[in-house]
């Protein structure tokens, strides 16, 4: 074994003995895990100092994030009431009106009789006799249950009687028979407006207007549309507020992670500087070559197979830990549990490196570490 390698290894071990907390440096967690896997008991002093890590991170985190990081809590967004205009009616809770059986055969005689009943209903409507009109239209529907206009006409009478639920039932029946029934959409839209269903009303009335425009539809829309606009504005406002709140949560989480990574880096840098000041030159040149079997439990033969690139027999030459500790990118990567798990896996069995070569988070870290491990050229 190269004498310089042994000398540097001995220097590192001496520094760990003098300051056991070095073993709890985040960048050496893989080395600590290796020692524990061999059954080594870490010094109590090192364990105690390592336990204070979370306090250190919180302290740095609060300093980095300021008052917002102190636990900004946001209450659930409570939507305010919308001030809508327009008269509405109480829902009618009468028993459902009679509906015809559309499966029956409608003869010419029935169809003609149905038209006669409808004519009587129209006359009753003109005289303001709405209940009588409903009776005639019900008779017309039972005679010809396949006629969309019969249901749509009865729906319009229910609208006049301020019975919106009954009107909606008839309008639905009309639209099932004829999806292009302008009178069906108009009656249903007006019934929805009576109930304060402003968006449904606007949708049906616009459809009715595109099929067969009339002035009555336009007049109702003028009362309905201002409310739909207020509803749209209200919805967009609270969707925006919820999005902004979610964005703030995401940003706070990012800030917290950045603060933790910075705290870990600053702590590691401080410990590395403290260790270097105790021994002149610190760990000059790093670990050259491998980690021979001289350590308790040892690494006999180094790391079989080594890292790719033809470096068998241990960690390759000139391992300068100061370069690793002073590399913010590596320090940040070491705080990632996935990256550390992969490094530990490779440390236990270098042949496992192949499992992690396709991992976009792990492969660049290993490659960068290998560049630090490169021997003198």
SULFEN-V345524 format. One record per helix or strand of 2 or more residues. SS is the DSSP state (~ for helix, > for strand). FROM is the first residue (numbers start at 1). TO is the last residue. If there is no record, write none. Layout:
# SULFEN-V345524
SS&FROM&TO ; SS&FROM&TO
This chain:
# SULFEN-V345524
~&3&18 ; ~&20&24 ; ~&26&37 ; ~&44&51 ; ~&53&70 ; ~&108&126 ; ~&130&143 ; ~&148&160 ; ~&164&177 ; ~&182&195 ; ~&198&211 ; ~&215&278 ; ~&321&325 ; ~&328&334 ; ~&337&348 ; ~&350&356 ; ~&363&373
